[in-house]
Amino acid sequence: MIMMNRKALVPLLLLLIAGIVIFLAFQPVKDKYGVEANYQALKAAEHLSDPKKVAKWMLPFSTATPADLTFTPQSIIYGTDTLEIKQQSAIDIKYLKKKGSASLPFLITAEPPVDQPSHTIFKLAYISTRWNTLKGGSQIEKEAKQSLDSLKKYFTDPVRLYGYDVKRITVTDTTFLFASRTIAADKFAEESKALFDFLISESKKRDVVYTGVRIFHMEDDGNNTRKIFAGISINRSLKTRNDDPVNFKMMPYGKNLLAVDYEGPYYNVKKINEAIEEYRTDNKLVSMAIPFHKYLSEGYGFTDSQVVKLRVCYPVY
């Protein structure tokens, strides 16, 4: 009788143990994951809260073609995937990610390390189960962690971050003849061509050789007027007076430039200048002169809509 009772207890004990294991396996636990990036925390907040910027690093949206994404002021939709930006503060953003019938609320915080204020530590936190944690997480949890890795790479990729491949180069052409004019904006192509023609003519008069490099800068003054600045490289130094129609200027050889090589409609130069300025600010570089662009296409006197090859440059230190 005693033996039979002991035998009957074994299945009960096994059921009890199994119940405890299942109970513990599905107990909620807080899962965390973190990365560090070389980017300021306050600036980083906009990349965590603006749906169009979030879509550049958050999976699976960052792998989609832009035409397949739908945006609202607080969400991104891609097929059966949805991300809702639920709440935000200066240092943390709350999200709700939905993937088919699965969903995951999670939090990303952005805080600078005490000893490195220009860096940011990004921490991901969400509630999971021990079972999910032991098996490496559900698909939606894995995507959340992979997205944080993607965010770190995003902050090192100028094309994704600024829209253009901003590079650091140095000055190679140093001696220039410059001139400027204020013109009617609708006469831009012909007036800019005339200004370069004038500079080349002046170089011949002054017995210096134009070596082929053409640089340019323009500013819209409003009221349909535009200030234009043109420069041509010459083979040697030249003395000019303050009242001369042209001026000789030197660029210091080997000094730093931020640069973007670009081919496309000329009117995008303003956008490229803005992107380089943002890069300069983010990296705490100091401007030392106005930005300019160097023509890589043959000729000059281009229209705003004409496709050109340029190197857009910003002198910095």
C-alpha positions in Angstrom: 0.0 0.0 0.0 2.8 2.4 1.0 4.7 1.4 -2.2 1.6 2.2 -4.3 1.2 5.6 -2.7 4.9 6.4 -3.4 4.4 5.4 -7.0 1.3 7.7 -7.2 3.3 10.6 -5.8 5.9 10.5 -8.6 3.6 11.8 -11.4 2.2 14.4 -9.1 5.7 15.6 -8.2 6.7 15.7 -11.9 3.5 17.7 -12.7 4.3 20.1 -9.8 7.9 20.6 -11.1 6.7 21.1 -14.6 4.2 23.6 -13.4 6.9 25.5 -11.5 9.2 25.5 -14.5 6.4 26.7 -16.8 5.5 29.4 -14.3 9.1 30.6 -14.0 9.7 30.4 -17.8 6.8 32.7 -18.5 7.4 35.2 -15.7 7.9 38.7 -17.0 11.5 40.0 -17.0 13.0 43.3 -18.1 15.4 42.8 -21.0 18.0 45.5 -21.8 20.5 46.2 -24.6 22.8 49.1 -25.2 25.2 50.7 -27.7 27.4 53.8 -27.7 27.7 56.3 -30.6 29.8 59.4 -31.4 26.9 61.8 -31.5 25.5 64.4 -29.1 22.5 63.2 -27.0 20.4 66.4 -27.5 20.9 66.2 -31.3 20.2 62.5 -31.3 16.7 63.0 -29.9 15.3 64.2 -33.2 16.6 61.1 -34.9 14.6 59.0 -32.4 11.4 61.0 -32.6 10.9 62.1 -36.2 9.3 59.2 -38.1 11.1 59.9 -41.3 14.5 59.9 -39.6 13.5 56.8 -37.5 12.7 54.9 -40.7 16.4 55.4 -41.8 17.6 53.1 -39.0 14.7 51.1 -37.5 14.1 47.6 -38.9 12.4 46.6 -41.1 11.6 50.1 -42.3 15.3 51.0 -43.1 15.4 48.1 -45.6 12.3 49.2 -47.5 12.2 51.5 -50.5 10.8 54.9 -49.5 7.8 54.6 -51.8 6.6 51.6 -49.7 6.6 53.5 -46.4 3.6 55.4 -45.1 4.1 58.1 -42.5 1.9 59.9 -40.0 3.1 62.5 -37.5 3.7 59.8 -35.0 4.0 56.5 -36.9 5.5 54.5 -39.7 3.7 51.8 -41.6 5.3 49.1 -43.9 3.1 46.2 -44.9 2.1 44.5 -41.7 4.7 46.3 -39.6 3.8 49.5 -37.7 5.8 51.6 -35.3 4.1 54.1 -33.1 6.0 56.8 -31.3 4.0 57.0 -28.1 5.7 59.4 -25.8 9.0 61.4 -25.7 11.1 63.5 -23.5 14.6 65.0 -23.8 16.3 61.7 -23.1 13.8 58.9 -23.7 11.3 57.8 -26.3 8.5 55.2 -25.9 7.5 53.1 -28.9 5.0 50.5 -29.8 6.1 48.1 -32.5 3.5 45.8 -34.2 4.4 43.0 -36.5 1.3 41.1 -37.7 -0.5 40.0 -34.5 2.6 40.4 -32.3 3.4 43.7 -30.5 6.2 45.0 -28.3 6.2 48.2 -26.3 9.8 49.4 -25.7 11.8 52.3 -24.5 15.0 53.8 -25.9 17.0 56.3 -23.7 19.8 58.5 -24.9 22.2 59.8 -22.3 25.8 61.2 -22.7 28.6 59.5 -20.7 29.9 61.7 -17.9 33.4 61.9 -19.3 32.4 62.1 -23.0 29.6 64.7 -23.6 29.9 64.4 -27.4 29.0 60.7 -27.2 25.6 59.1 -26.4 24.8 55.8 -24.8 21.5 54.4 -26.2 19.7 51.9 -24.1 16.8 49.7 -25.2 14.5 48.2 -22.5 11.3 46.1 -22.8 9.4 43.5 -20.9 9.9 39.9 -22.1 9.7 36.4 -20.5 12.5 34.2 -19.2 11.6 31.7 -22.0 12.0 34.3 -24.7 15.2 35.5 -23.2 16.7 32.0 -23.0 15.9 31.3 -26.7 17.3 34.7 -27.8 14.1 36.6 -28.0 11.1 36.6 -30.3 11.4 38.0 -33.8 10.1 41.4 -32.9 12.5 41.5 -29.9 15.4 40.5 -32.1 14.5 43.3 -34.6 14.5 45.8 -31.7 18.0 44.9 -30.7 19.2 44.8 -34.4 17.7 48.3 -34.8 19.8 49.6 -32.0 22.9 48.2 -33.8 21.6 49.9 -36.9 21.2 53.2 -35.1 24.9 53.1 -34.1 25.9 52.6 -37.7 23.5 55.3 -38.8 25.4 57.9 -36.8 28.7 57.0 -38.6 27.1 57.1 -42.1 27.0 60.7 -43.5 24.8 59.6 -46.5 22.0 58.3 -44.2 22.5 61.0 -41.6 22.9 64.1 -43.8 21.8 62.9 -47.2 25.3 63.3 -48.8 28.7 61.7 -48.5 30.5 64.4 -46.5 34.3 63.9 -46.6 37.3 65.6 -45.1 39.9 66.7 -47.6 42.6 69.4 -47.8 43.3 72.4 -50.0 45.4 71.8 -53.1 44.8 74.9 -55.2 46.0 78.0 -53.5 46.3 81.0 -55.8 43.1 82.6 -57.2 41.8 85.7 -59.0 38.3 86.7 -57.6 35.5 89.0 -58.6 31.9 89.4 -57.5 28.7 91.0 -58.8 25.1 91.5 -57.7 22.8 90.4 -60.5 19.1 89.7 -61.3 18.4 86.1 -60.4 16.7 85.4 -63.7 19.9 86.4 -65.5 22.1 84.0 -63.5 23.5 81.8 -66.2 24.5 84.6 -68.6 25.8 86.8 -65.8 27.9 84.0 -64.1 29.4 83.2 -67.5 30.2 86.8 -68.1 31.9 87.0 -64.7 34.2 84.0 -65.5 34.9 85.4 -69.0 35.9 88.7 -67.3 38.2 86.9 -64.9 40.0 85.0 -67.6 40.4 88.2 -69.7 41.9 90.0 -66.6 44.3 87.1 -66.0 45.7 87.6 -69.6 46.0 91.4 -69.1 47.9 90.8 -65.9 50.3 88.3 -67.4 49.2 85.3 -65.3 48.2 81.9 -66.5 44.6 80.6 -65.8 45.2 76.9 -64.8 41.6 75.7 -65.3 40.1 75.5 -61.8 36.8 77.4 -61.4 35.2 78.0 -58.1 32.0 79.8 -57.3 29.6 80.9 -54.5 26.2 82.5 -54.6 23.8 84.1 -52.2 20.1 85.0 -52.8 19.6 88.6 -51.6 15.8 88.6 -52.1 13.8 90.8 -54.4 15.0 88.6 -57.3 18.7 89.6 -56.8 21.6 87.3 -56.3 25.2 88.0 -55.2 27.7 85.9 -57.1 31.4 85.3 -56.4 33.7 83.6 -58.9 37.3 82.6 -58.8 39.8 81.1 -61.2 43.1 79.5 -60.3 46.3 81.2 -61.5 49.9 80.1 -61.7 51.4 82.6 -59.4 50.9 85.4 -56.8 49.7 88.7 -58.0 49.4 92.2 -56.4 45.9 93.8 -56.7 44.6 97.0 -55.2 41.4 97.4 -53.1 39.7 99.3 -55.9 40.7 96.8 -58.6 37.7 95.0 -60.3 39.5 91.8 -59.4 41.3 90.6 -56.3 44.1 88.1 -55.7 43.5 85.7 -52.8 45.4 82.8 -51.3 44.0 79.6 -49.9 46.4 78.1 -47.3 47.7 74.8 -48.8 46.9 71.7 -46.8 44.1 73.3 -44.7 41.0 71.3 -44.0 37.9 71.3 -46.2 34.6 69.5 -45.8 33.6 68.3 -49.2 30.7 66.6 -51.1 31.2 65.4 -54.7 27.8 65.8 -56.5 26.3 65.3 -59.9 22.7 66.5 -60.5 20.6 69.7 -60.9 22.5 72.8 -60.0 19.8 74.1 -57.7 20.6 71.4 -55.0 23.8 73.3 -54.1 22.0 75.1 -51.3 20.8 71.8 -49.8 24.3 70.4 -49.9 25.7 73.5 -48.2 23.0 73.1 -45.5 24.0 69.4 -45.0 27.7 70.3 -44.7 26.9 73.0 -42.2 25.0 70.5 -40.1 27.9 68.1 -40.3 30.3 70.9 -39.3 28.1 71.8 -36.3 27.6 68.2 -35.2 31.4 67.7 -35.2 32.2 71.0 -33.5 34.3 72.3 -36.4 34.9 76.0 -36.9 34.3 77.7 -40.2 37.2 79.7 -41.6 35.6 81.1 -44.8 32.4 81.0 -46.9 31.6 77.7 -48.6 32.2 77.4 -52.3 31.9 74.9 -55.1 34.4 73.8 -57.6 33.2 72.9 -61.1 34.1 69.4 -62.2 32.0 69.7 -65.4 33.6 71.5 -68.3 32.6 75.1 -68.8 30.6 77.6 -66.7 27.5 79.7 -66.9 25.1 76.9 -65.9 21.4 77.3 -65.4 19.8 76.4 -62.0 18.2 73.3 -63.5 21.2 72.1 -65.5 22.9 68.8 -64.5 26.4 69.6 -63.3 29.3 67.8 -61.6 30.6 69.8 -58.6 32.7 69.5 -55.5 31.0 71.5 -52.8 33.5 72.6 -50.2 33.5 74.3 -46.7 36.8 75.5 -45.2 37.1 74.5 -41.5 39.5 74.0 -38.7 
